[in-house]
Amino acid sequence: MSMMDWDAYRKQLMAGIGDLKQLSPDTVAGYMTASGAGAKTNHLDAKTRELISLAVAVTTRCDGCIAVHSQQAVKHGATREEIAEALGVAVAMNAGAALVYSARALDAVGKSGA
């Protein structure tokens, strides 16, 4: 498996978002408002918010989110061990969701089969 150059990808991503900001400034401004909302209430510290963001990034399979939030998690003091634990939660939630939706699929099949 070839590893990604995350620094180059992050730069390319930011340039693309810059292009979108020029074309649709309110879209990017709306995202920035939502993204910064937690920092205003500050019930969770920045490191915890970044660990949650990284786990969600994995769950939603967003390479751009992984690129940004892995860097930010480290910047805010997250260790590799803390990041691995947060990612373990993402794995468990994905497996949990598959378990729940497997039960739904069986319900859709019904008791006597489709």
GIFENMO-V436042 format. One line per field, one symbol per residue. ss: DSSP state (2 for helix, 1 for strand, 0 for the rest). burial: b if it has 9 or more other C-alpha atoms within 8 Angstrom, else e. A space follows every 50 residues. Layout:
# GIFENMO-V436042
ss=???
burial=???
This chain:
# GIFENMO-V436042
ss=00000222222222222222222022222222222222222000022222 22222222220022222222222220000222222222222222222222 22222222200000
burial=eeeeeeeebbeebeeebeebbeeebeebbeeeeeeeebbeeeeeebbebb bbbbbbbbbeeeebbbbbbbebbbeeebeeebbeebbebbbeebeeeeee eeeeeeeebeeeee
